[in-house]
Amino acid sequence: MVDLDVSIGGITAANVDQTNSISERLPLFIAAVIILSFLLLLAVFRSVLVAAKAAILNLLSIIAAYGVVAYADADLPRLPARR
């Protein structure tokens, strides 16, 4: 077998690289948003319960949004287009 090092360029390769970069950093970004919102609400309302509830609901809304995106992107039977 020959060991080859192949480099691919172009728009498709750039899109794949960008998607990989975003998907690697997305959990860190989501965690930072939830932690910062928790700390801000904790400082404003001075209630751990309010801040924790908001952080949990924020996380649930993010999960629901990604669920809708995954459902829309799934290979489901489509309705025929109206003419």
C-alpha positions, 0 to 999 in steps of 0.5 A, a space after each residue: 500500500 502507498 501512503 498518500 497525503 491528500 489535501 482538498 480545497 474549495 468551498 466544500 472543504 471550507 464548509 466542512 472545516 467551518 462546520 467541524 470548528 463550530 461543532 467543536 466549540 458549540 458546547 463551550 459556548 452554550 455552557 458559557 451562556 448558561 453560566 453567565 446568565 445564571 451569575 447575572 440573575 444571581 446578582 440581580 435577584 439574589 436568589 439561587 432558586 430563580 437563577 437556577 430555574 432560569 438556567 435550567 429553562 434556558 438549557 431546555 429551550 436550547 435543547 428544544 430548538 436543536 430538536 426542531 432543527 434535527 426534526 426539520 433536517 431528518 429524512 422525512 417524507 415530504 408533502 408534494 409541492 402545490 402548483 
